[in-house]
Amino acid sequence: MPVDRFDPGRQPAGRAPAPGRLGLVQAFLNSFWDLDAGGADSWSDARAYARWLAARGLGGAGPDDADLARAIELREALRALALANHDDAPAREAEAVLDGIASGVAPYAGLTPRFAGGDRLDVTASGPDAALVLVLGVVFAARADGTWPRLKVCPHEHCGWAFYDRSRNRSSQWCSMSLCGNRTKGARHRRRAVKAP
């Protein structure tokens, strides 16, 4: 069933999704954990990745295992960058991965600036390369307009969900304070209690 290409999908704990086109990047990041399938990776194989692309109108030629591996490599690099958004830490290895993937797929995706209706980059092709270029284009635009630092990954060891931090001072740490925040604080309290004489 087709969805809006930029729809970030279901959000846990009532959080508002990432705005506009950044929703595609949030959905891309959160594909590692399908909330409706009990936590399985949405891209379990190339066919599953093809369905994810097709639902967003990016089907084109079906992806193969190499396309899936490249998408997962990009996803994990973006997750590292979104995790670094918590403290504005550098993530040079992740940046290098983005550069490498961008230089490899951009020539095949028809990346075209669109100035009618707003300044943005769009793809004129479809398929796995176009999808990666579109995600990279959205990240580039979000970095330019200042919204990228608000896309974060929950640091709880059993989570990692990408969320959009709408707090005034960009201080949200967890996807949900009531879930991961409380679990983290509870675990810290238990560790301190064990160490106490």
Buried (B, 14 or more C-beta within 10 A) or exposed (E): EEEEBBBBBEBBBEBEBBBBBBBBBBBBBBBBBBBEEEEEBBBEEBEBBBEBBBBBEBBBEBBEEEBBEBBBBBBBBBBBBBBBBBEEEEBEEBBEBBEBBBEEBBEBBBBEEEEEEEEBBBBEBBBBBBBBBBBBBBBBBBEEEEBBBBBBBBBBEEBBBBBBBEEEEEEBBBBBEEBBBEBBEEEEEEEEEEEEE
